[in-house]
Every structure is written in C-alpha cells, then in structure tokens.
C-alpha cells in the first residue's frame, strides 16, 4: 500500500481483519452527547489521511489509559506492516496515518 493515501474505510477494514474490535456509538441521555464502547475508531484527517483513536468506554482510570496506549501501539504495528506511515501524538493520544513517502521506504 506504499504511496497510496490511507482512507478511514481502508484502515478500519485492516484493523478488523487483524481481529481488533471497533468502537460503536450510541446516543446518551444528554442531548448532543454520545456513548462509545471500547475499541478502535478511525476518522478522516485532512491533509494526512486518517486518525486512529482507542475508546475505553466509560473507564477513565489509569488502567484504562495504559490499555489505550497498548492498543494504539498494536494498531500502529498493523498499520505500519500494511505500508503506511504512522505518527503517535502526545498531546492527544491518537495515531496520524499517512501515505509512506519514498524516503520512508525500506
């Protein structure tokens, strides 16, 4: 997939094939808010291609944060193996996925 721009649909399908659970959302009792189950979430990110996050459901503990970091690392391994470039951000735990440039190629 090297050189090909990643799409949210393509990355989501890749993670699903790798056996990861996708996060699903449902309306909450508070208007405008959503509840999310534990799992990955992939969204479009301009201009890079896609952004991957891991939802922990209702759990906000340190254990959940450690699990989130572990899952983001596992997602990154799968995405890199597929030939895309992955950057982990520290400000907000997420992966930014973009096409692998020629200088990134082995």
C-alpha positions as CSV (number, residue, x, y, z in Angstrom):
1,X,0.0,0.0,0.0
2,X,3.1,2.2,0.0
3,X,2.4,5.5,-1.6
4,X,-1.4,5.1,-1.6
5,X,-3.3,7.6,0.6
6,X,-5.0,5.8,3.5
7,X,-8.7,6.1,4.0
8,X,-10.7,5.6,7.2
9,X,-12.6,2.8,5.5
10,X,-9.4,1.0,4.4
11,X,-7.7,1.3,7.9
12,X,-10.9,0.2,9.7
13,X,-11.1,-2.9,7.4
14,X,-7.4,-3.6,8.1
15,X,-7.8,-3.4,11.8
16,X,-11.0,-5.5,11.7
17,X,-9.2,-8.2,9.7
18,X,-6.4,-8.2,12.3
19,X,-9.0,-9.1,14.9
20,X,-9.5,-5.8,16.7
21,X,-12.9,-4.6,17.9
22,X,-14.4,-1.4,16.5
23,X,-15.9,1.1,18.9
24,X,-19.6,1.7,18.4
25,X,-21.5,4.8,19.5
26,X,-25.0,5.3,20.8
27,X,-26.9,8.4,21.9
28,X,-26.6,9.3,25.6
29,X,-29.3,10.7,27.8
30,X,-27.6,14.1,27.4
31,X,-28.7,15.8,24.2
32,X,-25.8,16.1,21.7
33,X,-23.5,13.6,23.6
34,X,-22.6,10.1,22.5
35,X,-21.5,7.0,24.4
36,X,-18.7,4.8,22.9
37,X,-18.0,1.2,23.5
38,X,-14.3,0.1,23.9
39,X,-12.4,-0.3,20.6
40,X,-10.8,1.5,17.8
41,X,-12.2,4.5,16.0
42,X,-11.0,5.8,12.6
43,X,-11.8,9.2,11.2
44,X,-10.7,11.3,8.2
45,X,-7.9,13.7,9.0
46,X,-7.1,16.4,6.5
47,X,-4.5,16.6,4.9
48,X,-2.9,13.4,6.4
49,X,-5.4,10.8,5.5
50,X,-6.7,9.3,8.8
51,X,-6.7,9.4,12.5
52,X,-7.0,6.4,14.8
53,X,-8.0,6.5,18.4
54,X,-8.9,3.9,21.0
55,X,-12.0,4.4,23.1
56,X,-12.1,2.9,26.6
57,X,-15.9,3.0,27.1
58,X,-16.8,4.5,30.4
59,X,-13.5,3.6,32.1
60,X,-11.3,6.7,32.8
61,X,-8.9,5.0,35.2
62,X,-5.1,4.8,34.9
63,X,-5.5,1.1,33.9
64,X,-7.8,2.2,31.0
65,X,-5.2,4.7,29.9
66,X,-2.5,2.0,29.9
67,X,-4.8,-0.2,27.9
68,X,-5.5,2.6,25.4
69,X,-1.7,3.1,24.9
70,X,-1.1,-0.6,24.5
71,X,-3.9,-0.8,21.9
72,X,-2.7,2.2,20.0
73,X,0.8,0.6,19.8
74,X,-0.8,-2.7,18.5
75,X,-2.8,-0.7,15.9
76,X,0.3,1.1,14.8
77,X,2.2,-2.1,14.3
78,X,-0.5,-3.5,12.0
79,X,-0.9,-0.2,10.0
80,X,2.9,0.1,9.5
81,X,3.1,-3.5,8.3
82,X,0.5,-2.6,5.7
83,X,2.9,0.1,4.4
84,X,1.6,3.3,5.8
85,X,3.4,5.9,7.9
86,X,2.2,6.3,11.5
87,X,2.9,9.1,13.9
88,X,1.8,8.9,17.6
89,X,0.8,12.3,19.1
90,X,1.4,13.0,22.8
91,X,-0.9,16.0,23.2
92,X,-4.0,13.8,22.5
93,X,-3.5,10.0,22.4
94,X,-4.0,9.1,18.7
95,X,-2.3,7.9,15.6
96,X,-2.0,10.0,12.5
97,X,-1.8,7.8,9.4
98,X,-0.4,9.0,6.0
99,X,1.0,7.5,2.9
100,X,4.5,6.3,3.2
101,X,6.9,8.6,1.4
102,X,9.7,7.3,-0.8
103,X,12.4,8.2,1.8
104,X,10.4,6.2,4.4
105,X,10.5,3.1,2.2
106,X,13.0,0.3,3.2
